[in-house]
Structures are given as structure tokens and as C-alpha cells.
Amino acid sequence: MEAKKQRSSEWSVGMEEPISFPICGCGYPAKLTTSWSNRNSGRRFFGCKNYGSFFHKHCRFFCWYDPPMSTRSRIVLVGLLNKIKANDIQRRNERFGWIFLLVVCVVLLWFSMHEGE
């Protein structure tokens, strides 16, 4: 769906040039969001600010802000994101292992203290 630019609001994001925010069908400046899908990781887009809201209907406004990435860039970025996820899973499993070991020690200690009762 191609966006029609009716009016716009200008905002500065970080150290970048001012961004002209298109107005969505709801009449508000569209929200600038970053995609984290495998196909468009890191690519920013404008969307209706009411998207995902339980209380407001959204107008399905959508338009890309960033140009498409090269295939090589996409492959590298997805690889890095997968590596980060794998490291997070490994850290979580290590924490779980220590917690499990601690619980086992506490249970064994409790049983050893109450063995003769």
C-alpha cells in the first residue's frame, strides 16, 4: 500500500536530519518503527500510531522510511541477531542450571536436618 502524504510534522531523531512524518488516515502523524523480521531487520517504516491498540481502530497506514537493504546486509544482520538470541538462551539455561542446583542443595539440606524426626 503506497502512502499518500497529506501533511507532515517534522521531528529530529537523534543526530539525523529532521524527518518528515506523514499523516496517516486517522489524522495523526504516523509512528516511525523499526522492523525486526528476518526479511527487513533494522529497516524503519511509518505506520498508524493506533496499530495494535485494543481501544482504537487503525487505518492500516504503512510506508517504508528506509530503502531496502542489500541481500548481503540482510544475511549479516539476521546472522548477528540469531547469534545474540543463541547467547541469550545459553545464559538463561546457565542461570536455570544454577537455580536448579541451589534448590536441590536446599532440599537435601532440609532432609538431612529433619532425617531423625
ABEGO torsion letter per residue (X at the ends): XBBBBABBBBBBBEABBBBBBBBBAAGBBBBBBBBABAAABGBBBBBBAABGBAABBBAGBBBBABBBBBAAAAAAAAAAAAAAAAAAAAAAAAAAAAAAAAAAAAAAAAAAAAAAX
